[in-house]
Amino acid sequence: MKITITAFERSPDGGMGLARDTRVRWALEEAGQPYAVRPVSFAAMKQPAHLALHPFGQIPTYEEGGLALFETGAIVFHIASRYPGLLPDDADARARAITWIFAALNTVEPPILELATAKFAEGDKPWSKERLPLIADRIRHRLGQLSAHLGDVEWLDGTFSAGDLMMASVLLRVRPSGILDEFPRLAAYVARAEARPAYQRAFADQLAFNTRSPTGG
Ligand SMILES: N[C@@H](CCC(=O)N[C@@H](CS)C(=O)NCC(=O)O)C(=O)O
């Protein structure tokens, strides 16, 4: 069944791979599934046609036959459930890998998002200077806990899984702040994830997509 995802017509990051379509591309590459990408402009994202796919007017979305999904957690979980390669066969190991998807999105990503909001949407507010270090410390607290859990192992729970994909994807978003590099084990973990051929393909594809010429060449 043909898979189509949506992505920013032009990602605001210019192809750094931080927009969330990258994690979906990565999951599809890990699962060996071909897919098409439909670009959506900021204006089109808020129009009825896109809102029918994504009630919050965001990207990415995922269409496969009659199925339409939004939320990267649900999309990556769906890909990992439908295709082999991203979740272990053992039921308990599978449940633990799924737990890491939730942990990445519900526990690690929120303060990272808060930092981006504080910098880019609220950076001109008078209280912003005082707020930023508080958020940075909340991120450090979480990364410290994650680093302690990871220790010196390669992946969060045995073999690489959708949980690692989501966690590395979330951690990549904090790297530009410099905070990730304060945690060498986590920086190395992200580097291992980035070195995976599937990530390399996903990254290259989003870069080509976000730097294509306006005429489509
Ligand atoms: N929780 C959602 C967040 C989706 C999201 O924030 N998408 C961003 C791009 S990475 C977006 O569409 N931003 C534009 C907007 O919100 O108007 C998910 O994981 O899919």
The ligand as an SDF file (V2000), in Angstrom:
LIG
                    3D

 20 19  0  0  0  0  0  0  0  0999 V2000
    3.0530   16.3090   18.8010 N   0  0  0  0  0  0  0  0  0  0  0  0
    3.1110   16.5060   17.3810 C   0  0  0  0  0  0  0  0  0  0  0  0
    3.7900   17.8430   17.0940 C   0  0  0  0  0  0  0  0  0  0  0  0
    3.7210   18.2140   15.6270 C   0  0  0  0  0  0  0  0  0  0  0  0
    4.4040   19.5390   15.3760 C   0  0  0  0  0  0  0  0  0  0  0  0
    4.6100   20.3360   16.3140 O   0  0  0  0  0  0  0  0  0  0  0  0
    4.7470   19.7710   14.1160 N   0  0  0  0  0  0  0  0  0  0  0  0
    5.4210   21.0090   13.7690 C   0  0  0  0  0  0  0  0  0  0  0  0
    6.5750   20.7100   12.8050 C   0  0  0  0  0  0  0  0  0  0  0  0
    7.8470   19.7630   13.5550 S   0  0  0  0  0  0  0  0  0  0  0  0
    4.4670   21.9120   13.0170 C   0  0  0  0  0  0  0  0  0  0  0  0
    3.6990   21.4700   12.2050 O   0  0  0  0  0  0  0  0  0  0  0  0
    4.5470   23.2150   13.2970 N   0  0  0  0  0  0  0  0  0  0  0  0
    3.7610   24.2140   12.5990 C   0  0  0  0  0  0  0  0  0  0  0  0
    2.5810   24.6410   13.4100 C   0  0  0  0  0  0  0  0  0  0  0  0
    2.3620   24.1470   14.5220 O   0  0  0  0  0  0  0  0  0  0  0  0
    1.8760   25.5110   12.9150 O   0  0  0  0  0  0  0  0  0  0  0  0
    3.8450   15.3160   16.7240 C   0  0  0  0  0  0  0  0  0  0  0  0
    4.7150   14.7150   17.3770 O   0  0  0  0  0  0  0  0  0  0  0  0
    3.5260   14.9860   15.5670 O   0  0  0  0  0  0  0  0  0  0  0  0
  1  2  1  0
  2  3  1  0
  2 18  1  0
  3  4  1  0
  4  5  1  0
  5  6  2  0
  5  7  1  0
  7  8  1  0
  8  9  1  0
  8 11  1  0
  9 10  1  0
 11 12  2  0
 11 13  1  0
 13 14  1  0
 14 15  1  0
 15 16  2  0
 15 17  1  0
 18 19  2  0
 18 20  1  0
M  END
$$$$
